[in-house]
Amino acid sequence: MFESLRQFLEDWGGSIWEATIQTFQMVSISLLISILLGLPLGILLVLTRPRRTYANPVLYQSLNALINVIRSLPFIILLFFILPFTKWVVGTTIGVQGVIVPLVVYTAPYIARLMETSLLEVDRGVIEAYEAMGIPTRSIIWHVMVREARPSIILGLTIATITLIGATAMAGLVGGGGLGDLAYRFGFQRYEPQVMYGTVLLLILIVQGLQSLGNLLSARLKKD
């Protein structure tokens, strides 16, 4: 068994390592940009809801509809549907660079909805108490709403990260590389079952590790 494992690592270790790095590149860059877009968008959704501080039915319904439309599209369709936009933004539609744009378009609305759900869990009475004291809305957002919702936000971002890893598995269709591409090209197309099994096992370990880390961080923040 150990001899087989050693032989497998000699044959495929380099390719698996390279694909793992590509996956982490796609996930980390896309997640960072998506958070920068999704968190403010989630806050805006909360503030513009009916009976909220900056209630604006037109803006709220427009954002709500836009998020729902984007989230209705499966990633594989979105990937090809926005190819002209991807080309316009980054100058290419292939490779890791070419897949970042569709990953952000796919993930940012998802994170916005998760942020909205987390922020709505904050006790409305606490927010109204701070408003009654004349605390500026900007301070209430960052020091009350976001702070109180941190455990839920962490869990939401954990879910978004795992979803993002699943989306990167389709990046191989545009030459993006990554573990999904390795499993598809060698495990499926060239029928190398050991590559398929090894890649699936690695993805399971990564997802389990991320979920455990997210649960741990969320539990610690709840105690603060």
C-alpha positions as CSV (number, residue, x, y, z in Angstrom):
1,M,0.0,0.0,0.0
2,F,2.7,2.4,1.0
3,E,4.7,1.6,-2.2
4,S,1.6,2.4,-4.3
5,L,1.1,5.7,-2.4
6,R,4.7,6.6,-3.0
7,Q,4.5,5.8,-6.7
8,F,1.3,7.8,-7.0
9,L,2.9,10.8,-5.3
10,E,5.9,10.5,-7.6
11,D,3.7,10.4,-10.7
12,W,1.1,13.0,-9.7
13,G,2.3,14.9,-6.7
14,G,3.6,17.8,-8.7
15,S,0.4,18.1,-10.8
16,I,-1.8,17.9,-7.7
17,W,0.3,20.5,-5.9
18,E,0.2,22.9,-8.9
19,A,-3.6,22.4,-9.2
20,T,-4.1,23.0,-5.5
21,I,-2.2,26.3,-5.7
22,Q,-4.3,27.3,-8.7
23,T,-7.5,26.5,-6.8
24,F,-6.4,28.5,-3.7
25,Q,-5.4,31.5,-6.0
26,M,-8.8,31.5,-7.7
27,V,-10.7,31.1,-4.3
28,S,-8.7,33.7,-2.3
29,I,-8.7,36.4,-5.0
30,S,-12.3,35.9,-5.9
31,L,-13.4,35.7,-2.2
32,L,-11.6,38.9,-1.3
33,I,-13.1,40.9,-4.1
34,S,-16.6,39.4,-3.5
35,I,-16.4,40.4,0.2
36,L,-15.5,43.9,-0.7
37,L,-18.5,44.1,-3.0
38,G,-20.9,41.8,-1.1
39,L,-20.6,43.2,2.4
40,P,-21.5,46.8,1.5
41,L,-24.3,45.5,-0.8
42,G,-25.7,43.5,2.1
43,I,-25.6,46.5,4.4
44,L,-27.3,48.6,1.7
45,L,-30.1,46.0,1.4
46,V,-30.7,46.2,5.2
47,L,-30.7,50.0,5.4
48,T,-33.0,50.5,2.4
49,R,-35.6,47.9,3.5
50,P,-39.1,49.1,4.4
51,R,-39.2,50.7,7.9
52,R,-35.4,51.0,8.1
53,T,-33.1,54.0,8.5
54,Y,-32.8,54.8,4.8
55,A,-35.9,53.0,3.5
56,N,-36.0,53.3,-0.3
57,P,-38.4,50.8,-1.9
58,V,-37.2,51.5,-5.4
59,L,-33.5,51.0,-4.6
60,Y,-34.2,48.0,-2.4
61,Q,-36.4,46.2,-4.9
62,S,-34.0,46.9,-7.7
63,L,-31.0,45.5,-5.8
64,N,-33.2,42.6,-4.6
65,A,-34.2,41.7,-8.2
66,L,-30.7,42.0,-9.5
67,I,-29.3,39.7,-6.9
68,N,-32.1,37.2,-7.5
69,V,-31.5,37.2,-11.3
70,I,-27.7,36.6,-10.9
71,R,-28.3,33.9,-8.3
72,S,-30.8,32.2,-10.6
73,L,-28.0,31.4,-13.2
74,P,-26.0,28.2,-12.7
75,F,-22.3,29.0,-12.7
76,I,-21.6,27.0,-15.8
77,I,-24.1,29.2,-17.8
78,L,-22.9,32.4,-16.2
79,L,-19.3,31.5,-17.1
80,F,-20.0,31.5,-20.8
81,F,-22.8,34.2,-20.7
82,I,-20.5,36.9,-19.5
83,L,-17.4,36.0,-21.7
84,P,-17.6,39.4,-23.5
85,F,-17.7,41.2,-20.1
86,T,-14.8,39.1,-18.8
87,K,-12.8,40.0,-21.9
88,W,-13.5,43.7,-21.5
89,V,-12.5,43.7,-17.8
90,V,-9.3,41.6,-17.8
91,G,-8.5,41.4,-21.5
92,T,-8.7,37.6,-21.6
93,T,-11.3,34.8,-21.0
94,I,-8.9,32.0,-20.2
95,G,-6.6,31.0,-17.4
96,V,-6.9,31.9,-13.7
97,Q,-7.3,35.6,-14.7
98,G,-10.1,34.8,-17.0
99,V,-12.1,32.9,-14.4
100,I,-11.8,35.5,-11.6
101,V,-14.5,37.8,-13.1
102,P,-17.2,35.2,-13.4
103,L,-16.4,33.8,-10.0
104,V,-16.8,37.3,-8.5
105,V,-20.0,37.9,-10.4
106,Y,-21.3,34.6,-9.1
107,T,-20.2,35.0,-5.5
108,A,-20.6,38.7,-4.6
109,P,-24.5,38.6,-4.8
110,Y,-24.5,35.3,-2.8
111,I,-22.3,37.0,-0.1
112,A,-24.6,40.1,-0.2
113,R,-27.6,37.9,0.6
114,L,-25.8,36.1,3.4
115,M,-24.7,39.4,4.9
116,E,-28.2,40.7,4.7
117,T,-29.5,37.6,6.5
118,S,-26.8,37.9,9.2
119,L,-27.4,41.6,9.8
120,L,-31.1,41.1,10.1
121,E,-30.5,38.8,13.0
122,V,-29.3,41.7,15.1
123,D,-31.8,42.7,17.7
124,R,-33.8,45.7,16.3
125,G,-34.3,47.0,19.8
126,V,-30.5,47.4,20.3
127,I,-30.1,49.4,17.1
128,E,-33.0,51.7,18.0
129,A,-31.5,52.3,21.4
130,Y,-28.2,53.5,19.8
131,E,-30.2,55.6,17.3
132,A,-32.1,57.2,20.2
133,M,-28.8,58.1,21.8
134,G,-27.9,60.0,18.6
135,I,-25.1,57.6,17.5
136,P,-24.3,58.2,13.8
137,T,-25.5,55.6,11.4
138,R,-22.0,54.8,10.2
139,S,-20.9,53.9,13.8
140,I,-24.0,51.9,14.4
141,I,-23.4,49.9,11.2
142,W,-19.7,49.0,12.0
143,H,-19.7,48.9,15.8
144,V,-23.2,47.5,16.5
145,M,-24.6,45.7,13.5
146,V,-21.5,44.1,12.0
147,R,-20.0,43.4,15.4
148,E,-23.1,41.7,16.8
149,A,-23.5,39.7,13.6
150,R,-19.9,38.5,13.4
151,P,-20.5,34.9,14.3
152,S,-23.2,34.6,11.7
153,I,-21.1,36.5,9.1
154,I,-18.2,34.1,9.7
155,L,-20.5,31.1,9.1
156,G,-21.9,32.7,6.0
157,L,-18.5,33.4,4.6
158,T,-17.5,29.8,5.3
159,I,-20.5,28.6,3.2
160,A,-19.6,31.1,0.5
161,T,-16.0,29.9,0.4
162,I,-17.0,26.2,0.1
163,T,-19.5,27.2,-2.7
164,L,-16.7,29.1,-4.4
165,I,-14.4,26.0,-4.3
166,G,-17.2,24.0,-6.0
167,A,-17.4,26.7,-8.7
168,T,-13.7,26.6,-9.4
169,A,-14.1,23.0,-10.3
170,M,-15.6,24.2,-13.6
171,A,-12.8,26.6,-14.3
172,G,-11.1,24.0,-16.4
173,L,-13.7,24.6,-19.1
174,V,-12.0,28.0,-19.8
175,G,-8.5,26.7,-19.0
176,G,-8.5,28.0,-15.5
177,G,-6.8,25.0,-14.0
178,G,-7.3,23.9,-10.4
179,L,-8.2,20.6,-8.8
180,G,-11.5,20.3,-10.7
181,D,-9.7,20.7,-14.0
182,L,-7.2,18.0,-13.0
183,A,-9.9,15.6,-12.0
184,Y,-11.8,16.2,-15.2
185,R,-9.0,16.1,-17.7
186,F,-7.0,13.2,-16.2
187,G,-9.4,11.4,-14.0
188,F,-12.4,11.4,-16.4
189,Q,-11.2,12.1,-20.0
190,R,-8.0,10.0,-19.7
191,Y,-9.5,7.6,-17.3
192,E,-6.9,7.8,-14.5
193,P,-9.1,6.7,-11.6
194,Q,-6.3,7.2,-9.0
195,V,-6.2,10.9,-9.9
196,M,-9.9,11.2,-9.6
197,Y,-9.9,9.5,-6.2
198,G,-6.9,11.5,-4.9
199,T,-8.4,14.8,-6.1
200,V,-11.8,14.1,-4.5
201,L,-10.2,13.1,-1.2
202,L,-8.1,16.3,-1.2
203,L,-11.2,18.4,-1.9
204,I,-13.1,16.7,0.9
205,L,-10.2,17.4,3.4
206,I,-10.1,21.1,2.3
207,V,-13.8,21.6,2.7
208,Q,-13.9,19.7,6.1
209,G,-10.9,21.9,7.3
210,L,-12.6,25.1,6.2
211,Q,-15.9,24.2,7.8
212,S,-14.2,23.2,11.1
213,L,-12.2,26.5,11.1
214,G,-15.4,28.5,10.4
215,N,-17.3,26.8,13.2
216,L,-14.4,27.4,15.6
217,L,-14.1,31.1,14.8
218,S,-17.8,31.6,15.0
219,A,-18.0,29.8,18.4
220,R,-15.2,32.0,19.8
221,L,-16.8,35.2,18.6
222,K,-20.1,34.2,20.3
223,K,-18.2,34.1,23.6
224,D,-16.8,37.6,23.3
